Amino acid sequence: MTEQGANRSIDPVTAQVLRGALENVAVEMGYKLARMSYSSIIRESEDFGCALLDADGQQLCESTTSTPLQSGPIPGYMKGIKKIMAERGERFFPGDVVMHNSPYYGASHQPDVGFFVPVFYRDELIGFSCATAHHLDLGALTPGSCGIVDAVDAYAEGLQFKAIKVYERGVRNEMVWRMLRDNVRAADLVVGDMEAQIAACRIGAERYLEIVEKYGLETVMAASEDLMSYSERMLRGEIAKLPDGTYTATGYIDGFLDSPDPEKKDLKICVSVTVEGSDIVVDLTGTSPQVSDRPINMPLEGTVDIAVYFTLRSVLLDSETFGPIPQNSGFMRPIKIIAPKGTLVNPAFPAPTIARFCPGNMVADTLMHALSQVVPRQVSAGIGNLNVVAYSGLQREQYWVYMDIMEGSYGGRFGKDGMDAVDTLYANTRNNPIEDIESHYPLRVTRYELLDHSAAAGKFRGGIGSVREMAFLEDGGFSVEGDGQKYNPWGFQGGLDGTPCGLLLLSADGKTAALPSKIPYHRAKKGDSLRLTGPGGGGYGNPRERDPEAVLSDVLDGFVSAESAARDYGVALAGGNIDWEATARFRS
C-alpha cells in the first residue's frame, strides 16, 4: 500500500463504486477460468480461487464462485513467494508469471497450484492478479492428487514449485512446461488447466489496470484501504459484543483406524478461544503431535488459518443478517492464532500435508463448537465431513484420472434443520453431475440417493448424508481420503449426535469388504464398485420440542423412522397420521 493511498480519505460512494469494480474483476476471472478449464474438479466442482492483491500482498477482492480454501490462502501464497524470491535475490518484472504450490510457504497443499501475474502501472508494481486451483495429478507416487494417504513426506506428494517463473518478462520458460508434461499423469488436462489459470490472471491484470487508469492509482489504493478497514471494523464490532473470557472445545479425527500405531489414530484437535475487547485469540495448544510419515498434517498458513478466519467470519457476520461484506485481508486483523510447532496444526517440514482437508474441516467444526458457548443461535450442531476419491486407469498407455467429492452434511441450526448432502464449512465445492462423469470416464454411477431413516434427532434435525455407488467399467484403481467413521458429529442442546460415514468395496465376484476412511491406491477390476455412505450432521435442541407435524413429514419422506418418531421425538403415529393423545402422553 502506497503511503499516499494509506493516508488519504475517500468518500464512501467512491469507495463502494470501486469495491464493485474490483469484485467484478475477480468474478469475471472466476467465470472465465471455469469455462476455460479442462477438468471437472475446476469446471464443475469449482475448486479454484481468483483474487487481486495490492503490492504488499493484501487481498482486495475474490471471486464469488471460489471455495474459501482456494481464495483464502492467496495472500499466504504471495507471502511465501516474496520470501523465496528475496532469498534468491529475484524481482518481479512486467510479463512475469509465477507458479507456486509449496505448503510450507503459504499454499494450502501441493495439488493447489497458484499462478500470479504482477501488475505494473507506469513502471510501478501496484499489485498481483492471482488464481489457484486443484489439479488432478502432480506426479505423486500413485495416480491422482487425493488419496495419497501413504505419502511418507512432502517429496512423495508430487512436484514442488517454489516461486517458479513459468513466464519471465513475457518469455515462456519451455523447459518448465516440458518437465511438467513429463512428470504428471493426464498431462493434457493438467497443463490445460494451468494455462486457463494464467489466462484468467492476465484478464484480471488487464481489468485492474483499466480501473487504475480510470480512477487514478491514489484513489484506488485509498478505496482499497477503506474497504479493508471497513471489513475489520465490522468483525471487531461483533467480537466486542461477546463477553470477555475463554471458551474451549475438543474434537477428534479418525486418523488411520487400521494402523497398529496408536500415534496415527484417534487424534485430538484442541481449540481455546479467548475474547478480549475487539480482539480474539484462537489457541490450538493441546492438539495431537504431527504424524511425520502420513499426510494428515495441516499447514498453518494455507489451511489452519483459513479454517479459523472463515469460521469466525461466517459465525459472527452471517450474510443473512449483515448482507454482503467485502472479503479482503481486513478480516484477518482482529484475529491471532497460536499453533505450537510440531503439531497437526503446524507441522515441521518435510511432514506430508496432502490429505489436510478433513482434519482442517474438523478444526473449523471444533472452533464452532467452542463458539457455541457464546453465540448458540449462530452455529450449527456438528458437521459431517467430506470424503474424496481419486479414480484412475490406463487407456492406450495414457492415464485417465477423476476426482470425486462425496458430500458431508450440516448439523441442525437455530430455527432450521441441517442442510442435507452438501459440502461443509470451508469447502464450498460442488459435486460433479452424473452425466459428466459417465460421458468422460469408464465409470458408472449405479446409486446416488439420500440415506433413509438417518437424520439425527433434534428440535431441528441434523442434515442427512447420501449414499453414492460407483462401478468400474474397465480395470482401474482408486484411493480415498476421508474421515468420520468413528467420531460422530456432535449434537447440541439436547440434540442427538449425527451418524458416521462408511466405505464398502463390492467386488465383481460378489464379495463385500468394509474399508477404513483412508485408502492408499487399490487396484479394481471391471465390475467392482465402491459404495460411499455419507455422514449425517448432529441434531440441534431437544427432539421432543420439535413440531409433531414436522416429525410426521420426516417420516413420510423417509428421513426418520416411525420407531425414532416415538422413541426420540415422542410422536405417536397411527395409519400415517399423528395420534395426538398418545403423543401428549409420550411428551409429558
DAZI-V377358 format. One line per field, one symbol per residue. phi: phi as a letter, one per 40 degrees, with the letter a starting at -180 (. if undefined). psi: psi as a letter, one per 30 degrees, with the letter a starting at -180 (. if undefined). burial: + if it has 16 or more other C-alpha atoms within 10 Angstrom, else -. Layout:
phi->???
psi->???
burial->???
This chain:
phi->.ccccccccaccccccccdcccccccccdccccccccccccccbcfcaababbcccgcccaacccccdcbcdcddcdcdcccccccccgcbcbdgcbbbaacccbhccaccccbbbbcbbbfgbcbiabbabacbcabgccbcgbbgccbccacccchcbbbfcccbbfgccccccccddccbbcfcccccccccccccccccccccccdccccbgcccccccccccccccccccccccccccdibbbabbbbdgbcccccccbafcbbbbbbbbagbbbbbbbchcdcdccbacbcbdcchbcccdcdcccccccbdcccbgcbdcaccccccbbbbadcgbdcaccdbdcbccccccccccccccccccccbbccbbbcdccccbbbbcaabbfgbcbbbbbbccbacccbcgaccccfbcbfccgcbccddcccccbbcbbccaaacccfbcccadbcccccbbbbbbccadaaaabbaahcbbcdccbfgccccbccaabbbcccgcbbcbccbbcdbcbcdgcbbbbbccbcccbgcdcccddcccdcccccgcbccccdcccbgbcbaggbccccccccdcc
psi->kleeeefklkkeeeeeeeeeeeeeeeeeeeeeeefflelffeeefhilkklklaffgkkellkfglkefeeefeeeeeeeeeeeeeefgllklkfkkkkkgjfghflelefjkkkkjkkkjhgkjfakkkkllkkekhhaflklglghfgkfaffffakkjjhkjfkjhfkkieeeeeeeefgklheeeeeeeeeeeeeeeeeeeeeeeeeeeefkeeeeeeeeeeeeeeeeeeeeeeeffkkkakkllklklebjfgkfjffglhkkjkkjkkkjbglkkjkgkfkllljfgkhglkkejfdeeeeeeeeeeeefhkfeefakkkjafeffefkkkkjkkglegilkkhkkgehfeeeeefeeeeeeeeffffifggllaklkllkkkjkllkjhgkkkkkkkkjlbllllljfkllkkilklcgdglllkkeeeeffflhlkjfkjlkkkhfkkklejlllkllkkkkkkflkblllkkalgfejkkklkhflllallllkkjjlfgflkkkllfjjlkkkklkfllkjkjllkllljljfggkkeeeeeeeeefgekleeeeeeefhjkkkhglkjeeeeeeef.
burial->+---+----+----++-++-++++++++++++++-+++++++++++++++++++++++++++++++++++++++++++++++-+-------+++++++++++++++++++++++++++++----++++++++++++++++-+++++++++++++-+++++++++++++-----------++--++++-+++-+++++++++++++-+++-++----+++++++++++++++++++++-+--+-+-++++++++++++------++++++++++++--++++++++-+++++++++++++++++++++++++++-+++--------+++++++++++++++-+++++++--++++++++++++++++++++++-+-+-++++++++++++++++-----++++++++++++++++--++++++++++++++++----+---+++++----+++++++++++++++++++++++-+++++++++++++++++++--+++++++++++++-------+++++++--+++++++++++++++++++++-+-+--++-++--+++++-+++-++++++----+---++-----
